[in-house]
Amino acid sequence: MTAFLASFFFVVLAEMGDKTQLLAMAFATRYSAWKVLTAVFLATVINHGLAVAVGHYLTVIIPLEIISLAAAFSFILFGLWTIRGDTLENEDKKESRFGPIVTVGVAFFLAEMGDKTQLATISLAVEYQNMAGVLMGTTLGMITADAIGIVIGIVLRKHIPEKTIKWISAVIFVLFGLSGIYKIIAQRLPPLLTLSILLAISAATAYAAYRIKSKQPSSR
């Protein structure tokens, strides 16, 4: 249950403002919501199933402690990625002769390859070593987040501050990453050095976030 809930909430957060959520908004203007969500479900099960398998079997060849540390850093990167945001690159314009579900499903599968939610799924599989729980949690998380995206795109887009959602998600990711790093290095290093390292990582993350924000166009 822990793996399921953690996977669910983190993928929901990762999807906020992500390319695949933008795809859900775009496709919902062309196809019915249930067809879009059906396609998202099928694409996610296949894509995240591969990601969970990769995350699970990585521990066979690489020490778990090293993978866990890398996973913790990856969550900080997910936070910065969330701040940067995503843009569509005509994925929603692609047509298919096989119908809307296949059209949307293929677009989602390709967009999700190497995306931060797929990488987060690998990290979660490493962290919890529960393939079924992580797969169910990430799949339901994708469906939930993209359903929210459809609602935002069709009904509430003008009334929800997207930047606020994005920053809250980013902060939670960074805090989760810092917590993971602390749990690992605190076992090997003295407290003062551990604190110094965490402060240095936090400062570097804050500076990176500032740089990303400063390069983004003004919303005015």
Steps between C-alpha positions, in 0.01 A plus 500: 500500500791737576651443154158548338420827681849647456501411131151642451569837663842551346386427147201732545745771603743416219222525242399853596607712204672203334491438125261206531256707704519768232423228247193399700378860490563527125346166402194567718410782261484248213381172656269403785650495849443126553686412179794717603512344847470147357797569274697649792429190709618255232812700414589544869463131589742404221744786553513489879503120498830520313624770740412298811677192363812705429491653848449163667780313324756781527564389858629166373809658341542829693513537884167622639665784695649651184172470310307654791738797510465548126121475535503767774695738276263421215206632703681833538540503123128420463428808713715721277344340192156584636600866541630509145179346368428337166371614164323306230684430176204420272438160667132590519490562123602148404226302328444127474275285286441267797262723695525743792601250771796367302590850382505641853657185648795500260556873555497452879731199488757685289472820706550301822822331380781660701257744661531585869196294601654192341832572674313559827336158458843338469615683814189397694547136398855519633389670821216266595584171323128438445434464129122454522447783749713746305341409166146534636584825679673665204229390258219636718708813558531559126128447446414737787742773394396486136133503598578817695677630192193437288279685750747788514524514123126493439342670800733653757814600315448874549428469873785283633846655552716250312824654625394450862428131440831462320705656782328301775568180307863598446560575870354164605724318254810682624414433866448131422839490327678675786340261747624201301853640480501566875394144585790359299789734584407536869590133547857555377592861579513707822199728565679829426631378166158355414334833576760687296443275199122539524532879524731505197258286298207719611684817400596354162140391443365845593751666267406262216130575558573873492692465174218298344240755610710793377522347151126452473298770319315745720132425552413867493 
